[in-house]
Amino acid sequence: MILCQRIRPWKIGTFVFLFLVTVPAALADDHVTGKNSQDVTWKRGQSETAVNVSNVPGPKQIITVTYNDDTKTEQTILYGPSSRKVLAGASLMGWSNSIDGGITWKYGGKVAPPPGWPVLWGDPSIESDFMDQRFVFMVNLAVPASKMPKGGIEGPLNDFLGGGCIARSVDGGLSFKIAQCVSSKNDFYDGSSIVAAGGSSNRSIFVAFRDVTQNRIDVWASPSDTGAFQLLPDPFRGIPIGSHPRLRFDPDTDSLYVAALGLDDDKIYINRFTNNWGSPVLAGAYQTVGNPDIQLSDRVLRTGYQFSFDIGSPSRNGDDDLRFAYTVFDQGSNRFYIRGGYCRYDLSGCSDAPEWGTTPGNFNLEGDQFNPNVRAFRGFLSVPALWKLSYMTREDAPAGNTVAFRQGDLAVLPNGTRLFVPRNLHGDELICPDTRSTGGYWGDYNDLQFAGLDQNNHPLFMLAFSDSSKGCLTRWTYVSHHVHVTGVIFH
């Protein structure tokens, strides 16, 4: 059902329940994987994260972090100093769980490749059905049998990827089994994003990939938690797309949103699906930096596509239901920085918001800021809405090889003034990228997720990211060690 009027924060009726998180006053900050040498994930790496928070009968909260998982791949992924060979049976579709608010973590395992799809190859995304959070869906890229060489794949997998596989959990994210794999004529798929409709009358699940072969975004839709996924029409018809997609859903207006970067201009395009797609619009006039390599002191860090957005409660101005953050390069200061923007829920107007970020002039910063993540908490009863932005920064050591993490609120004051004040989230750490010539891989993207309320009804968020605090011992062409995952719970 499509609502004829957007429901404002104080009228929200879609979110009919919300569980409190039993997290102590001290915020959790711990290794999701690779905590010590006794951990099963210690010997091989984990990188690139996606986070889901489910509340299941009990009541019990289950946080699931999925990642590109090299655990126990010694027989299926063979590394040398300058080589990699991937054999049938390889899977990067792994996950970990916490049932104590992110204080401790347990390795969940990994999903085995299903018949007809001999390799599962990461780029993970994850989401649960809000109305029944026992159902959790996890997505990975995949190699179809028709494209798999008998002797395995040497080097990059780009030419062999031909679709994606969706795994389903019925226990809140503790265990997973393959539900369906999708493909568009075995075209090269890259990136993944998944979102659930989250309404009582609409239980659809949506999954999106970039079809690199066709330079478009393929969006697949299932009508229910157990339904089959079918391909929707092209959301950006006539606009070549050059990035991974980002999906969000607004249960108040029963609308799906998809955003991606144009192939020719690296600008953010967004479209809205109700009963069909509308017309795509530019989310802002500024050009993003795409997915640049960040030059550090003696190593290069490869990055993912530099934009993020969410939909949530608008400010009193009523025109910023969608808020964006993206990375821009400033010639004057010779650095990357974060810039903000916003759109109305119906995409009838989008505007620049340089105050939301690290735009030159906001702060006297050095070094680069990049990898933005935006998440909204819509508000509940007496708990006000809150918007969060997190990002990576080199400002503490602009000439070094370390990065830190910052976070802050995308705020709007009563007089309409937009405001962002960054706060420390996680201290400097040495990065440990591989040495491939196309840029050093260390995990292209992180994930930020709303994680519930604490005992004082303060919203909590979780950021999961790559971590090499156990030491950078090895850097080969296709792999480095140590690379694991850390998760931080914060206000």
PyMOL commands that set and color helices and strands:
alter all, ss='L'
color gray80, all
select helices_A, chain A and resi 9-11+145-147
alter helices_A, ss='H'
color red, helices_A
select strands_A, chain A and resi 29-31+46-56+60-69+77-80+83-86+93-98+106-110+119-120+125-129+132-143+153-154+163-169+177-182+189-196+205-211+216-222+230-231+246-250+255-261+268-273+281-282+293-295+300-302+307-311+322-330+335-343+350-353+369-377+386-393+402-409+411-412+418-419+423-430+447-453+459-467+474-475+480-481+484-490
alter strands_A, ss='S'
color yellow, strands_A
deselect
rebuild
show_as cartoon
